């Protein structure tokens, strides 16, 4: 009998230990640390600083999540992503541009976000144009947090210095061709201050000039169009400014994204984004009232309005936590902190009135930029098109080919690349 009770007692102890062990295992599972890898293009100091600050706050309220943040120039992101995707180790969260979204979504490398977005409490608060920026093939593949409307700005103080009316900025191509040389400063043959800032590979200005001239960025059947006469005429005007009038300094888009020439005070007229304007005003507070905004109109108004977005990699083992991070990023408090730190236009409708009241002139120009601007089309060959357009620009600007020949040659090159990539039959 005693032995029987000893056996019962032993079994009870075993069961209790198993229950406690199971409880500990469940607890350990709940407390297991999740590490999210975040790759975000963009190296501007204010954005890097803000992102690090946001991550610190996010980790404080999500103690089971750790975020490893890596930032890089936009030009470096595709190569790093391609290498990671081949190895099946893509980062969890990817801060990218529109052309990256369509390219990698078409390849199945970005996660479809419909289930998350449809159940997202903030969905109705996000500006519709931003929400639809990455709506590709009837699915959401990314969320645009950083509208990038470029606006035409000019320095009123430099207009006065050149004997020009500071309240009469250029509103046509002809007026731009007239005033830009008068605003250009040189040291010998070296341009030290651009009359009109035009990076040598600046498709962000070339595309809007073509659209101003009546061009379509892509055709109704999703084909490239940049060999058409409207594009040729636009490139002829820009080539005259860059090659013949020599009104711009030696720079590239990648250099401008890192350290803006306008923000450093080295341009009288430029097409820039809100971050560059904000940086200029903080660097030269005494000149903040000397920044003016204008629109150039021909067949229509146009400017660049791209977007930077967050996507989740199809390789991610933690998509729920990744979307939690993105969701927090879109919170009203975070969006306003982002604006104050970077000058970013908040994409939440609930913040529009507050945002407009801060700087009515600038923010009115930015909202107009969103209205009239355009970014890269949601086609998987967008990156190939950018490369072709940039190559044509370089050939025209350096006098290797006429603008017409440069565009025609690179148009044919693009079609061949599209065929090789399987985008054309």
C-alpha positions as CSV (number, residue, x, y, z in Angstrom):
1,X,0.0,0.0,0.0
2,X,2.8,2.3,1.0
3,X,4.5,1.5,-2.3
4,X,1.4,2.3,-4.2
5,X,1.1,5.7,-2.6
6,X,4.7,6.4,-3.3
7,X,4.1,5.6,-7.0
8,X,1.1,8.0,-7.1
9,X,3.1,10.7,-5.4
10,X,5.9,10.2,-7.9
11,X,3.4,10.5,-10.8
12,X,2.0,13.7,-9.4
13,X,5.4,15.2,-9.1
14,X,6.2,14.3,-12.7
15,X,2.9,15.8,-13.9
16,X,3.6,19.0,-11.9
17,X,7.1,19.3,-13.3
18,X,5.7,18.8,-16.8
19,X,3.1,21.5,-16.3
20,X,5.7,23.9,-14.9
21,X,8.1,23.1,-17.7
22,X,5.3,23.7,-20.3
23,X,4.5,27.0,-18.6
24,X,8.1,28.0,-18.7
25,X,8.4,27.0,-22.3
26,X,5.3,29.0,-23.2
27,X,6.7,32.0,-21.3
28,X,10.0,31.7,-23.0
29,X,8.3,31.6,-26.3
30,X,6.4,34.8,-25.5
31,X,9.6,36.5,-24.4
32,X,11.7,35.4,-27.3
33,X,13.5,38.3,-28.9
34,X,12.5,39.0,-32.5
35,X,15.1,40.8,-34.6
36,X,13.9,42.9,-37.6
37,X,16.3,43.9,-40.2
38,X,15.5,47.3,-41.7
39,X,17.2,48.5,-44.9
40,X,16.3,52.1,-45.8
41,X,17.7,54.0,-48.7
42,X,18.8,57.6,-47.9
43,X,21.8,58.9,-46.1
44,X,20.7,62.4,-45.2
45,X,21.7,63.1,-41.6
46,X,18.3,64.4,-40.5
47,X,16.6,61.2,-41.8
48,X,19.2,58.9,-40.3
49,X,18.9,60.7,-36.9
50,X,15.1,60.6,-37.0
51,X,15.0,56.9,-37.9
52,X,17.4,56.0,-35.1
53,X,15.3,58.0,-32.6
54,X,12.1,56.3,-33.8
55,X,13.7,52.8,-33.5
56,X,14.8,53.6,-29.9
57,X,11.2,54.6,-29.0
58,X,9.7,51.6,-30.8
59,X,12.0,49.2,-29.0
60,X,11.2,50.8,-25.7
61,X,7.5,50.1,-26.2
62,X,8.1,46.7,-27.9
63,X,10.7,45.1,-25.6
64,X,10.6,41.8,-27.5
65,X,11.5,43.4,-30.8
66,X,15.0,44.6,-31.8
67,X,15.5,46.5,-35.0
68,X,18.8,46.4,-36.9
69,X,19.0,49.5,-39.1
70,X,21.2,49.9,-42.2
71,X,21.0,52.9,-44.4
72,X,22.6,53.4,-47.8
73,X,22.5,55.7,-50.9
74,X,19.5,55.0,-53.2
75,X,21.9,53.8,-56.0
76,X,23.2,51.0,-53.7
77,X,19.9,49.5,-52.6
78,X,19.1,47.4,-55.7
79,X,22.5,45.6,-55.7
80,X,22.3,44.8,-52.0
81,X,18.7,43.6,-52.4
82,X,19.5,41.4,-55.4
83,X,22.3,39.7,-53.5
84,X,20.2,39.2,-50.4
85,X,17.2,37.8,-52.4
86,X,19.4,35.3,-54.3
87,X,20.5,34.0,-50.9
88,X,17.0,34.0,-49.5
89,X,17.9,36.4,-46.7
90,X,16.2,39.6,-47.7
91,X,15.7,42.2,-44.9
92,X,12.4,42.2,-43.1
93,X,11.5,45.9,-43.9
94,X,12.7,47.7,-47.0
95,X,12.6,51.5,-47.4
96,X,12.6,51.9,-51.2
97,X,11.2,53.9,-54.1
98,X,8.3,53.4,-56.5
99,X,10.4,51.7,-59.2
100,X,11.8,49.3,-56.7
101,X,8.3,48.4,-55.6
102,X,7.0,47.5,-59.0
103,X,10.2,45.7,-59.9
104,X,10.4,43.4,-56.9
105,X,6.7,42.9,-56.5
106,X,6.6,41.6,-60.1
107,X,9.4,39.1,-59.1
108,X,7.6,38.0,-56.0
109,X,10.2,39.4,-53.6
110,X,7.8,41.8,-51.8
111,X,5.0,40.6,-49.6
112,X,1.4,41.3,-50.6
113,X,0.0,43.6,-47.8
114,X,-3.7,43.5,-48.5
115,X,-4.6,41.5,-45.4
116,X,-2.7,44.0,-43.2
117,X,-3.9,47.1,-45.0
118,X,-7.6,46.1,-45.0
119,X,-7.5,45.6,-41.3
120,X,-5.3,48.7,-40.6
121,X,-7.0,51.3,-38.4
122,X,-5.1,54.1,-40.0
123,X,-6.0,53.2,-43.6
124,X,-8.7,55.8,-43.9
125,X,-6.5,58.6,-42.6
126,X,-3.7,58.1,-45.2
127,X,-4.0,60.4,-48.2
128,X,-5.5,58.3,-51.0
129,X,-2.9,59.3,-53.6
130,X,-0.2,58.0,-51.2
131,X,-2.1,54.8,-50.3
132,X,-2.4,54.0,-54.0
133,X,1.2,54.7,-54.9
134,X,2.2,51.1,-54.6
135,X,-1.1,49.5,-55.6
136,X,0.2,47.1,-58.2
137,X,-1.6,44.3,-60.1
138,X,-4.6,44.7,-57.7
139,X,-2.5,44.3,-54.5
140,X,-0.8,46.6,-52.0
141,X,3.0,45.9,-51.9
142,X,4.2,48.9,-49.9
143,X,3.1,52.0,-48.0
144,X,4.2,55.4,-49.0
145,X,5.3,57.4,-46.0
146,X,7.4,60.1,-47.7
147,X,5.8,61.9,-50.6
148,X,8.6,63.6,-52.5
149,X,7.1,66.6,-54.3
150,X,9.8,68.6,-55.9
151,X,9.0,72.3,-56.3
152,X,10.7,75.1,-58.3
153,X,12.4,77.5,-55.9
154,X,14.4,80.6,-56.3
155,X,16.5,82.9,-54.2
156,X,15.0,86.4,-54.1
157,X,18.3,87.8,-52.6
158,X,20.2,86.5,-55.6
159,X,17.6,87.9,-58.0
160,X,18.1,91.4,-56.4
161,X,21.9,91.0,-56.5
162,X,21.7,90.3,-60.3
163,X,19.4,93.3,-60.8
164,X,16.3,91.1,-61.4
165,X,12.8,91.6,-60.0
166,X,12.7,89.3,-56.9
167,X,8.9,89.0,-57.3
168,X,9.0,87.9,-60.9
169,X,10.5,84.4,-61.2
170,X,10.5,82.6,-64.5
171,X,7.3,81.0,-65.5
172,X,8.2,79.7,-69.0
173,X,11.2,77.9,-70.7
174,X,12.0,81.2,-72.5
175,X,12.2,83.2,-69.2
176,X,14.3,80.5,-67.6
177,X,16.8,80.6,-70.5
178,X,16.9,84.4,-70.1
179,X,17.5,84.7,-66.4
180,X,19.6,81.6,-65.5
181,X,22.8,82.9,-67.2
182,X,22.4,86.2,-65.3
183,X,22.2,84.3,-62.0
184,X,25.2,82.0,-62.6
185,X,28.5,82.8,-60.8
186,X,31.8,81.4,-61.9
187,X,35.4,81.3,-60.8
188,X,37.2,81.2,-64.1
189,X,35.6,78.3,-66.0
190,X,34.2,76.7,-62.9
191,X,30.6,77.4,-62.0
192,X,30.4,78.1,-58.3
193,X,26.8,79.0,-58.0
194,X,24.2,77.6,-60.4
195,X,21.8,79.9,-62.2
196,X,19.7,76.8,-62.6
197,X,20.7,73.6,-60.8
198,X,20.6,70.7,-63.2
199,X,22.5,67.5,-62.2
200,X,24.0,65.8,-65.2
201,X,21.7,62.7,-64.7
202,X,18.7,64.6,-63.4
203,X,15.7,62.7,-64.9
204,X,13.7,64.2,-62.0
205,X,13.8,67.5,-63.9
206,X,13.9,66.1,-67.5
207,X,10.7,64.1,-67.1
208,X,8.6,67.0,-65.8
209,X,10.0,69.3,-68.6
210,X,8.8,66.7,-71.2
211,X,5.4,66.4,-69.5
212,X,5.1,70.2,-69.4
213,X,5.7,70.0,-73.2
214,X,2.7,67.7,-73.7
215,X,4.5,64.3,-73.4
216,X,3.1,61.3,-71.5
217,X,5.6,59.5,-69.3
218,X,4.3,56.1,-70.6
219,X,1.7,55.2,-73.2
220,X,-1.8,54.0,-72.4
221,X,-0.6,50.4,-73.2
222,X,2.3,50.8,-70.7
223,X,5.1,51.4,-73.2
224,X,8.0,53.9,-73.0
225,X,7.5,57.1,-74.9
226,X,10.8,59.1,-74.5
227,X,11.7,59.0,-78.2
228,X,8.8,61.3,-79.1
229,X,9.1,64.9,-80.3
230,X,7.9,66.4,-76.9
231,X,10.8,64.7,-75.2
232,X,13.4,65.7,-77.8
233,X,12.4,69.4,-77.5
234,X,12.6,69.3,-73.7
235,X,16.1,67.7,-73.8
236,X,17.2,70.3,-76.4
237,X,16.3,73.1,-73.9
238,X,18.0,71.4,-71.0
239,X,21.1,70.7,-73.1
240,X,21.3,74.4,-74.0
241,X,21.3,75.3,-70.4
242,X,23.8,72.7,-69.3
243,X,26.2,72.5,-72.3
244,X,25.9,75.9,-74.1
245,X,25.0,78.3,-71.3
246,X,26.8,76.4,-68.6
247,X,24.5,77.5,-65.8
248,X,24.8,74.5,-63.5
249,X,27.6,73.2,-61.3
250,X,29.1,69.7,-61.7
251,X,26.9,67.4,-59.7
252,X,24.8,64.3,-59.9
253,X,21.4,63.2,-58.5
254,X,23.2,60.9,-56.0
255,X,25.3,63.8,-54.8
256,X,22.2,66.0,-54.5
257,X,20.4,63.4,-52.4
258,X,23.3,63.3,-50.0
259,X,24.3,67.0,-49.8
260,X,22.0,69.3,-51.7
261,X,23.7,72.2,-53.6
262,X,20.6,74.4,-53.0
263,X,20.6,73.6,-49.3
264,X,24.3,74.6,-49.2
265,X,23.5,77.9,-50.9
266,X,25.0,77.1,-54.3
267,X,22.0,77.5,-56.5
268,X,19.8,80.5,-57.5
269,X,17.0,78.4,-59.1
270,X,16.4,74.7,-58.6
271,X,13.8,72.0,-58.4
272,X,14.1,70.6,-54.9
273,X,12.2,68.7,-52.3
274,X,10.9,69.8,-48.9
275,X,13.9,68.4,-47.1
276,X,16.3,70.5,-49.1
277,X,14.2,73.6,-48.5
278,X,14.1,72.8,-44.8
279,X,17.8,72.3,-44.6
280,X,18.5,75.6,-46.4
281,X,16.3,77.5,-44.0
282,X,17.9,76.0,-41.0
283,X,21.4,76.6,-42.4
284,X,20.6,80.2,-43.4
285,X,17.8,81.4,-41.1
286,X,18.4,85.0,-42.1
287,X,17.4,84.1,-45.7
288,X,14.3,82.0,-44.9
289,X,12.0,84.8,-46.3
290,X,14.1,85.0,-49.5
291,X,13.1,81.6,-50.7
292,X,10.3,81.9,-53.3
293,X,8.2,79.3,-55.1
294,X,6.9,79.2,-58.7
295,X,5.6,77.0,-61.4
296,X,6.7,76.6,-65.0
297,X,3.8,76.0,-67.3
298,X,3.8,75.2,-71.0
299,X,1.1,72.7,-72.1
300,X,0.6,72.0,-68.5
301,X,2.2,72.4,-65.1
302,X,4.5,69.5,-64.0
303,X,7.1,68.7,-61.4
304,X,8.5,65.5,-59.9
305,X,6.6,63.8,-57.1
306,X,8.0,60.5,-56.3
307,X,7.5,58.7,-53.0
308,X,9.6,56.6,-50.6
309,X,7.9,53.6,-49.2
310,X,8.1,50.7,-46.7
311,X,7.7,47.2,-48.0
312,X,8.0,43.8,-46.3
313,X,10.3,41.2,-47.8
314,X,8.8,37.9,-48.9
315,X,11.8,36.4,-47.1
316,X,10.7,37.8,-43.7
317,X,10.0,35.4,-40.9
318,X,8.4,38.1,-38.9
319,X,5.9,39.9,-41.1
320,X,3.5,40.7,-38.3
321,X,6.2,42.4,-36.3
322,X,7.4,44.2,-39.5
323,X,3.9,45.6,-40.1
324,X,3.7,46.6,-36.5
325,X,6.8,48.7,-37.0
326,X,5.4,50.3,-40.2
327,X,2.1,50.9,-38.5
328,X,3.8,52.7,-35.6
329,X,5.8,54.8,-38.2
330,X,2.4,56.0,-39.5
331,X,1.0,57.1,-36.2
332,X,0.1,60.8,-36.0
333,X,2.7,61.4,-33.3
334,X,5.4,59.8,-35.3
335,X,4.4,61.5,-38.5
336,X,4.5,64.9,-36.8
337,X,7.9,64.2,-35.2
338,X,9.1,63.1,-38.6
339,X,7.9,66.5,-40.1
340,X,9.7,68.5,-37.4
341,X,12.9,66.5,-37.8
342,X,13.0,66.2,-41.6
343,X,10.5,68.6,-43.2
344,X,8.6,65.6,-44.6
345,X,5.0,66.3,-45.7
346,X,2.8,64.2,-43.4
347,X,0.6,61.8,-45.3
348,X,-2.2,61.7,-42.8
349,X,-5.3,63.7,-43.6
350,X,-5.8,64.4,-39.9
351,X,-2.5,66.4,-39.9
352,X,-3.1,68.5,-43.1
353,X,-4.6,71.6,-41.4
354,X,-1.9,71.6,-38.7
355,X,0.8,71.2,-41.3
356,X,-0.5,74.0,-43.6
357,X,-0.7,76.5,-40.8
358,X,3.0,76.2,-40.0
359,X,4.4,77.6,-43.3
360,X,1.5,78.5,-45.6
361,X,3.6,79.5,-48.6
362,X,5.9,76.4,-48.6
363,X,3.3,73.9,-47.7
364,X,0.9,75.2,-50.2
365,X,3.6,74.8,-52.9
366,X,4.2,71.2,-51.6
367,X,0.5,70.2,-51.8
368,X,0.4,71.7,-55.3
369,X,3.5,69.6,-56.1
370,X,1.6,66.5,-55.0
371,X,-1.4,67.5,-57.1
372,X,0.6,68.3,-60.3
373,X,3.6,66.1,-59.9
374,X,4.3,62.6,-61.1
375,X,6.7,59.9,-60.1
376,X,7.9,56.7,-61.7
377,X,5.2,54.5,-63.3
378,X,4.3,51.2,-61.7
379,X,5.9,49.1,-64.3
380,X,8.5,46.4,-63.7
381,X,10.9,48.0,-66.2
382,X,11.0,51.4,-64.5
383,X,14.6,51.0,-63.4
384,X,15.7,50.1,-66.9
385,X,14.0,53.2,-68.2
386,X,15.6,55.5,-65.7
387,X,19.0,54.1,-66.7
388,X,18.2,54.7,-70.4
389,X,17.0,58.2,-69.9
390,X,20.1,59.1,-67.8
391,X,22.4,57.7,-70.5
392,X,20.7,59.8,-73.2
393,X,21.0,62.9,-71.0
394,X,24.7,62.4,-70.5
395,X,25.3,61.8,-74.2
396,X,23.5,65.0,-75.0
397,X,25.0,67.1,-72.3
398,X,28.5,66.1,-73.1
399,X,28.0,66.7,-76.8
400,X,28.5,63.0,-77.8
401,X,25.2,63.0,-79.7
402,X,22.3,65.3,-80.5
403,X,19.4,65.1,-78.0
404,X,17.3,63.5,-80.7
405,X,19.9,60.8,-81.6
406,X,20.6,60.2,-77.9
407,X,17.0,59.6,-77.1
408,X,16.4,57.4,-80.2
409,X,19.4,55.2,-79.5
410,X,18.6,54.7,-75.9
411,X,15.0,54.0,-76.6
412,X,16.0,51.1,-78.9
413,X,18.4,50.0,-76.2
414,X,15.6,50.0,-73.6
415,X,13.3,47.9,-75.9
416,X,16.1,45.3,-76.3
417,X,16.6,45.2,-72.6
418,X,12.9,44.8,-72.0
419,X,12.8,41.9,-74.4
420,X,15.8,40.2,-72.7
421,X,14.1,40.6,-69.4
422,X,10.9,39.1,-70.6
423,X,8.8,42.3,-70.4
424,X,8.2,42.3,-74.2
425,X,7.4,39.4,-76.6
